[in-house]
């Protein structure tokens, strides 16, 4: 019978390095034999190489997969990796924290960032900015316009407008929305720049009303 193959589970780390997967408290046996020998390791030893009789030694963190329920709860723990996120506006710094995940609006849709993301520069859109911390806490903002940059595991968001969702003034947002809609509907022609500005006002006000309603 051929040896079982192990599967490494991404994002998880074995709690007992160098232990046998079948006997957690015993040292990891070296089932490797010399070239040409026919000794077959027992099923479930978790060797990582098909060429087990003269291949590389098994990695110390290799385990048989899937583990039993007891092994899974006792020998594995989640790995949580943080990265730095800074948020600034033209007039102030909003935050500079170590976070687990950031989801923000780009001009062409929502984007999520985890640690180790590739470098990029992008234009921000209008919508929800969600920031998640290691212990599960979250911060949620309305973000409108600006740009984002990821470099050296640090995300910088330069926002034109940003406000915590819990602090949105719904009455002011409704007035802003109505004013923008009325201005767009006025007879006559608007310059492309003026129409773009009014449409931006309408979108920001609509997003504020939507997010405030979802938070309530």
Protein Blocks (a to p, Z undefined) as FASTA:
>chain_A
ZZddddddehiacfbghiafklmkbccddfbdcehiacdcdehklpabfklmlpccddfk
bccddddfklmmmmgccdddddddddddfkbcfbdcddfbdcdddfkbccdddehiacdd
ddddedddddddfkopacddddeedddddeehiacdddfbdcdfklpcfklmmmmmmmmm
mmmmpgcjddfklmmmmmmmmmmmmmmmmmmmmmZZ
